[in-house]
Amino acid sequence: MHDAIQFKEKIGKYVTNLGIILVTMLILYVSYVTFYAAPLKKKMLGNQAPRFITTDIHENKFVFDNQVGTKIILLNFWATWCHTCQEEMPYLNDLQNSFAQSDFVIYGILEDLQPNISAVREAFFKYTAHVPVDFPIIVDSTNEIAELYGTHKLPESYLIDYGGNVFYKHEGPITADDIEFIKSMIKQIM
């Protein structure tokens, strides 16, 4: 009987200690998100967009720095497997075509993790057989560019002004409700 009471006391202490550890971990996680991760994303707005060098879907070298200052840029992070990315594609095509004769361009940053550029190209051309894409595609098959921008959920877009500053960040798919707002911001920058 005495052993059973001691066992219950040990279990009780174990459960209490486990509870304290879990509460501490929760507090640390909330603190991290509140004071570190969220402000990092917000700090990007108004600051210089991270620069990168990669290739486009046709395997040509793409230097982002060469584009900054010549155009207003919308970087759209997406993937061929992403259903909400597919839903936003007609709106992005409309946006690109609305400003076809201006200094605005969308660069789609393709986040398909594939073993090589040939596999990325194959996935892209298979995708575009069903879903047209009317703007240039940049390849980020290692997620390095997404990491630079803090992008962990697709789709996500960044509007960048002539000076290379992040003017606006859009999380999630661009929809019919968003398109007029984004067009007005582009006109404001022009």
Secondary structure as the mmCIF struct_conf table of DSSP 4:
data_model
#
loop_
_struct_conf.conf_type_id
_struct_conf.id
_struct_conf.beg_label_comp_id
_struct_conf.beg_label_asym_id
_struct_conf.beg_label_seq_id
_struct_conf.end_label_comp_id
_struct_conf.end_label_asym_id
_struct_conf.end_label_seq_id
HELX_RH_AL_P HELX_RH_AL_P1 HIS A 2 TYR A 32
HELX_RH_PI_P HELX_RH_PI_P1 VAL A 33 ALA A 37
HELX_RH_AL_P HELX_RH_AL_P2 ALA A 38 MET A 44
STRN STRN1 LEU A 45 LEU A 45
TURN_TY1_P TURN_TY1_P1 GLY A 46 GLY A 46
BEND BEND1 ASN A 47 ASN A 47
STRN STRN2 GLN A 48 GLN A 48
HELX_LH_PP_P HELX_LH_PP_P1 ALA A 49 ARG A 51
STRN STRN3 ILE A 53 ASP A 56
TURN_TY1_P TURN_TY1_P2 ILE A 57 HIS A 58
BEND BEND2 GLU A 59 GLU A 59
STRN STRN4 LYS A 61 VAL A 63
HELX_RH_AL_P HELX_RH_AL_P3 PHE A 64 GLN A 67
STRN STRN5 VAL A 68 VAL A 68
TURN_TY1_P TURN_TY1_P3 GLY A 69 THR A 70
STRN STRN6 LYS A 71 LYS A 71
STRN STRN7 ILE A 72 TRP A 78
TURN_TY1_P TURN_TY1_P4 THR A 80 TRP A 81
HELX_RH_AL_P HELX_RH_AL_P4 HIS A 83 SER A 98
TURN_TY1_P TURN_TY1_P5 PHE A 99 ASP A 103
STRN STRN8 PHE A 104 LEU A 110
BEND BEND3 PRO A 115 ASN A 116
HELX_RH_AL_P HELX_RH_AL_P5 ILE A 117 THR A 128
TURN_TY1_P TURN_TY1_P6 ALA A 129 HIS A 130
BEND BEND4 VAL A 131 VAL A 131
BEND BEND5 PHE A 135 PHE A 135
STRN STRN9 ILE A 137 VAL A 139
TURN_TY1_P TURN_TY1_P7 SER A 141 THR A 142
BEND BEND6 ASN A 143 ASN A 143
HELX_RH_AL_P HELX_RH_AL_P6 GLU A 144 TYR A 149
TURN_TY1_P TURN_TY1_P8 GLY A 150 GLY A 150
BEND BEND7 LYS A 153 PRO A 155
STRN STRN10 GLU A 156 ILE A 160
TURN_TY1_P TURN_TY1_P9 TYR A 162 GLY A 163
BEND BEND8 GLY A 164 GLY A 164
STRN STRN11 ASN A 165 ASN A 165
STRN STRN12 VAL A 166 GLU A 171
BEND BEND9 GLY A 172 GLY A 172
HELX_RH_AL_P HELX_RH_AL_P7 ALA A 176 ILE A 189
#
